[in-house]
Amino acid sequence: MSVVDRGGSRDERHPRSRWPADRWRRQERGPEPPQQQRFGSPTITYLIMAACIAVFAYGEATGTSRMLVETYGYLPARLNDGESGGYVGLVTHMFLHGDWVHLAVNMVVLWSFGRGLEPAIGAVRFIVLYLLAGVLAALAHGFLTEPSNVILIGASAAIAGVVGAAATAAPRMPVIFVIFPMPLWIAVIALVGLHIAAIAFDWEPGIAWHAHLAGLAVGAILYPLLRRRPSY
């Protein structure tokens, strides 16, 4: 699922089909003609991508991938036992990936949505959203799934939080889901339906379906709390 068109302030489409305009700074002068919307650089998005790629490349180059997963992945049993590694894993698991396909899919989705959402809400709010979605989704995964000795890795749940926030910020934004163009809100409904079916029929048990759903929900809930308010 990727963004087709980010839109701009001169776009005549429905306002919720594009990223919210940055109107954070107080206007000290009288009203002026509308200017073209300007987006800052999504620095945090690129840094997260760089960290994920660097960690994966390091593990592959040094042959320590399995050790990194076992040490820094999130294991619910560790948290239940009060081990410090359980708390560390709540954050570090978001930067670990099982293979190149896992990494590539996550990075494409993060790039697609992060490059528009981060400038719209600000870098600090974006990293708060990303980390909270990842941590809370991991906790939900440990609570909702039976085996507490299975290690959770991947940025998918945190990125699902970004997608959930994007769907709240610009639900009518056109995206491509699989190969079909549609508004983002319809794509998210289809994604949720797919996850529910996967859980019900036990498809691909190696995928943390519950964590993805929790990440989507966390992102949708957090966006109204973190979004920038216009100031006049």
Secondary structure, 3 states (H helix, E strand, C coil): CEECCCCCCCCCCCHHHCCCCCCCCCCCCCCCCCCCCCCCCCHHHHHHHHHHHHHHHHHHHHCCHHHHHHHHCECHHHHHCCCHHHHHHHHHHHHCCCCHHHHHHHHHHHHHHHHHHHHHHCHHHHHHHHHHHHHHHHHHHHHHCCCCCCCECCCHHHHHHHHHHHHHHCCCCEEEECCEEEEHHHHHHHHHHHHHHHHHCCCCCCCCHHHHHHHHHHHHHHHHHHCCCCCC
